[in-house]
Protein backbone atom coordinates (compact mmCIF):
# COMPACT_ATOMS: atom_id res chain seq x y z
CA UNK A 1 0.00 0.00 0.00
CA UNK A 2 1.21 3.49 -0.84
CA UNK A 3 2.08 5.96 1.92
CA UNK A 4 -0.41 8.44 0.50
CA UNK A 5 -3.22 5.91 0.94
CA UNK A 6 -2.21 5.26 4.55
CA UNK A 7 -2.10 9.03 5.18
CA UNK A 8 -5.61 9.42 3.73
CA UNK A 9 -6.96 6.59 5.89
CA UNK A 10 -5.49 8.17 9.02
CA UNK A 11 -6.91 11.58 8.08
CA UNK A 12 -10.37 10.11 7.47
CA UNK A 13 -10.34 8.53 10.94
CA UNK A 14 -9.11 11.76 12.53
CA UNK A 15 -12.07 13.59 10.94
CA UNK A 16 -14.42 10.86 12.11
CA UNK A 17 -13.23 11.18 15.73
CA UNK A 18 -12.75 14.98 15.67
CA UNK A 19 -15.37 16.28 13.20
CA UNK A 20 -14.37 19.93 13.66
CA UNK A 21 -11.14 19.12 11.75
CA UNK A 22 -13.05 18.14 8.62
CA UNK A 23 -11.88 21.27 6.74
CA UNK A 24 -8.34 21.21 8.15
CA UNK A 25 -5.50 20.95 5.65
CA UNK A 26 -3.54 18.02 7.08
CA UNK A 27 0.24 17.85 6.79
CA UNK A 28 2.57 14.95 7.65
CA UNK A 29 4.11 17.12 10.39
CA UNK A 30 0.80 17.49 12.25
CA UNK A 31 0.70 15.64 15.54
CA UNK A 32 -2.54 14.14 16.79
CA UNK A 33 -2.04 15.87 20.11
CA UNK A 34 -1.57 19.31 18.52
CA UNK A 35 -4.73 18.70 16.49
CA UNK A 36 -6.64 18.37 19.77
CA UNK A 37 -6.84 14.58 20.06
CA UNK A 38 -6.73 13.41 23.66
CA UNK A 39 -5.23 10.04 24.59
CA UNK A 40 -8.52 8.19 24.08
CA UNK A 41 -9.04 9.87 20.69
CA UNK A 42 -5.50 8.95 19.63
CA UNK A 43 -5.96 5.32 20.64
CA UNK A 44 -9.27 5.19 18.77
CA UNK A 45 -7.77 6.73 15.62
CA UNK A 46 -4.89 4.24 15.68
CA UNK A 47 -7.20 1.28 16.34
CA UNK A 48 -9.55 2.27 13.52
CA UNK A 49 -6.60 2.75 11.15
CA UNK A 50 -5.15 -0.66 11.95
CA UNK A 51 -8.57 -2.28 11.52
CA UNK A 52 -9.03 -0.55 8.15
CA UNK A 53 -5.68 -1.94 7.03
CA UNK A 54 -6.29 -5.39 8.59
CA UNK A 55 -3.08 -5.05 10.61
CA UNK A 56 -2.36 -6.38 14.08
CA UNK A 57 0.30 -4.13 15.58
CA UNK A 58 0.46 -3.42 19.31
CA UNK A 59 -0.40 0.25 19.84
CA UNK A 60 2.73 0.63 21.94
CA UNK A 61 4.79 0.13 18.75
CA UNK A 62 3.11 3.20 17.25
CA UNK A 63 3.55 5.34 20.36
CA UNK A 64 6.98 6.59 19.29
CA UNK A 65 5.53 8.33 16.21
CA UNK A 66 5.45 12.04 17.00
CA UNK A 67 3.36 13.09 13.99
CA UNK A 68 1.15 11.73 11.23
CA UNK A 69 4.08 11.35 8.83
CA UNK A 70 6.03 9.17 11.27
CA UNK A 71 2.89 7.16 11.90
CA UNK A 72 2.51 6.60 8.15
CA UNK A 73 6.16 5.51 7.93
CA UNK A 74 5.80 3.05 10.81
CA UNK A 75 2.63 1.52 9.40
CA UNK A 76 4.07 1.42 5.87
CA UNK A 77 7.05 -0.61 7.09
CA UNK A 78 4.66 -3.29 8.36
CA UNK A 79 2.43 -3.40 5.26
Rosetta silent file (secondary structure, phi, psi, omega in degrees, C-alpha in Angstrom):
SEQUENCE: XXXXXXXXXXXXXXXXXXXXXXXXXXXXXXXXXXXXXXXXXXXXXXXXXXXXXXXXXXXXXXXXXXXXXXXXXXXXXXX
SCORE:     score description
SCORE:     0.000 S_00000001
   1 L     0.000  142.403 -179.291    0.000    0.000    0.000 S_00000001
   2 L   -75.006  150.094  178.946    1.207    3.493   -0.835 S_00000001
   3 H   -61.014  -36.935  179.987    2.083    5.957    1.918 S_00000001
   4 H   -61.337  -39.224  179.115   -0.411    8.442    0.504 S_00000001
   5 H   -65.726  -41.434  178.447   -3.223    5.906    0.938 S_00000001
   6 H   -63.395  -44.064  178.138   -2.213    5.256    4.554 S_00000001
   7 H   -57.016  -46.295 -178.554   -2.099    9.027    5.178 S_00000001
   8 H   -64.582  -36.453  177.404   -5.609    9.421    3.728 S_00000001
   9 H   -65.540  -45.311  179.075   -6.963    6.592    5.891 S_00000001
  10 H   -60.840  -46.132 -179.829   -5.490    8.167    9.018 S_00000001
  11 H   -60.829  -41.271 -179.743   -6.912   11.581    8.081 S_00000001
  12 H   -63.210  -37.845  178.298  -10.370   10.107    7.475 S_00000001
  13 H   -72.838  -34.400  174.947  -10.345    8.534   10.937 S_00000001
  14 H   -60.199  -46.704 -179.194   -9.115   11.764   12.527 S_00000001
  15 H   -66.064  -29.462  177.787  -12.065   13.587   10.938 S_00000001
  16 H   -70.466  -40.094 -178.697  -14.423   10.859   12.113 S_00000001
  17 H   -81.693  -35.294 -179.321  -13.230   11.185   15.726 S_00000001
  18 L  -124.632   79.830 -173.583  -12.750   14.981   15.668 S_00000001
  19 H   -56.658  -27.999 -178.631  -15.368   16.277   13.195 S_00000001
  20 H   -66.840   -9.694  177.644  -14.368   19.926   13.658 S_00000001
  21 H   -93.421    6.735 -175.439  -11.137   19.123   11.752 S_00000001
  22 L   -54.492  -34.665 -178.417  -13.052   18.145    8.619 S_00000001
  23 L   -99.337    7.861  179.462  -11.879   21.270    6.741 S_00000001
  24 L   -71.668  142.564  176.493   -8.344   21.206    8.150 S_00000001
  25 L   -92.801   98.279 -174.384   -5.497   20.954    5.652 S_00000001
  26 L   -73.906  140.732  177.359   -3.544   18.021    7.084 S_00000001
  27 L  -125.685  152.081  178.020    0.236   17.854    6.787 S_00000001
  28 L   -57.538  -27.061 -179.521    2.570   14.950    7.654 S_00000001
  29 L   -79.826   -5.927  178.217    4.109   17.116   10.387 S_00000001
  30 L   -68.771  133.960  173.836    0.797   17.485   12.246 S_00000001
  31 L   -99.529  148.872  179.636    0.697   15.644   15.539 S_00000001
  32 L   -60.772  -38.551 -179.139   -2.541   14.141   16.785 S_00000001
  33 L   -64.142  -44.920 -179.540   -2.042   15.871   20.113 S_00000001
  34 L   -67.688  -22.712  176.926   -1.571   19.311   18.521 S_00000001
  35 L   -80.607   -3.984  177.138   -4.732   18.704   16.487 S_00000001
  36 L   100.175    9.222  179.379   -6.644   18.366   19.767 S_00000001
  37 L   -81.576  122.924  175.824   -6.837   14.583   20.058 S_00000001
  38 L   -79.560  179.731 -174.747   -6.726   13.413   23.662 S_00000001
  39 H   -61.321  -37.160  178.884   -5.232   10.045   24.587 S_00000001
  40 H   -68.940  -42.748  176.734   -8.516    8.193   24.080 S_00000001
  41 H   -59.060  -45.378 -178.116   -9.037    9.870   20.687 S_00000001
  42 H   -62.193  -43.788  178.762   -5.497    8.948   19.632 S_00000001
  43 H   -63.241  -39.742  179.632   -5.956    5.318   20.640 S_00000001
  44 H   -66.423  -42.892  178.615   -9.274    5.185   18.774 S_00000001
  45 H   -61.050  -45.404 -179.675   -7.766    6.733   15.621 S_00000001
  46 H   -65.284  -43.659  179.694   -4.894    4.238   15.683 S_00000001
  47 H   -62.149  -45.612  179.535   -7.200    1.279   16.341 S_00000001
  48 H   -63.067  -39.640  179.375   -9.551    2.273   13.522 S_00000001
  49 H   -63.885  -46.403  179.566   -6.605    2.751   11.153 S_00000001
  50 H   -63.461  -39.649  177.538   -5.151   -0.660   11.951 S_00000001
  51 H   -64.036  -41.324  179.469   -8.571   -2.278   11.524 S_00000001
  52 H   -61.646  -33.239 -178.286   -9.028   -0.552    8.153 S_00000001
  53 L   -94.360    1.621 -177.355   -5.678   -1.941    7.031 S_00000001
  54 L    54.028   43.598  178.759   -6.295   -5.389    8.594 S_00000001
  55 L  -109.539  149.918  177.506   -3.082   -5.051   10.614 S_00000001
  56 L  -123.495   86.437  179.475   -2.365   -6.381   14.075 S_00000001
  57 L  -119.274  131.143  174.724    0.299   -4.132   15.576 S_00000001
  58 L   -60.169  134.650 -178.203    0.457   -3.418   19.314 S_00000001
  59 H   -57.149  -28.362 -179.481   -0.403    0.255   19.836 S_00000001
  60 H   -62.478  -28.330  178.187    2.734    0.625   21.936 S_00000001
  61 H   -70.906  -20.817  179.673    4.790    0.129   18.748 S_00000001
  62 H   -95.460   -8.104 -175.166    3.112    3.198   17.251 S_00000001
  63 L   -64.780  -25.021 -177.489    3.551    5.340   20.359 S_00000001
  64 L   -77.055  -13.882  178.800    6.975    6.590   19.287 S_00000001
  65 L   -69.729  122.493 -176.610    5.531    8.329   16.207 S_00000001
  66 L   -93.308   -8.656  177.528    5.451   12.040   17.001 S_00000001
  67 L  -153.722  176.916 -176.543    3.357   13.093   13.991 S_00000001
  68 H   -63.064  -38.890 -179.942    1.154   11.731   11.228 S_00000001
  69 H   -60.887  -43.690  177.893    4.081   11.354    8.831 S_00000001
  70 H   -67.235  -35.018  176.699    6.025    9.170   11.269 S_00000001
  71 H   -63.681  -43.503  177.293    2.886    7.160   11.901 S_00000001
  72 H   -60.184  -45.975 -179.603    2.511    6.601    8.150 S_00000001
  73 H   -59.466  -46.514 -178.564    6.164    5.512    7.932 S_00000001
  74 H   -62.938  -45.205  179.985    5.802    3.047   10.806 S_00000001
  75 H   -67.122  -40.543 -179.086    2.626    1.518    9.403 S_00000001
  76 H   -61.148  -35.826  178.783    4.070    1.421    5.872 S_00000001
  77 H   -62.680  -31.514 -177.675    7.053   -0.607    7.088 S_00000001
  78 H   -82.420  -32.281 -176.820    4.656   -3.285    8.364 S_00000001
  79 L   -62.487    0.000    0.000    2.434   -3.396    5.259 S_00000001
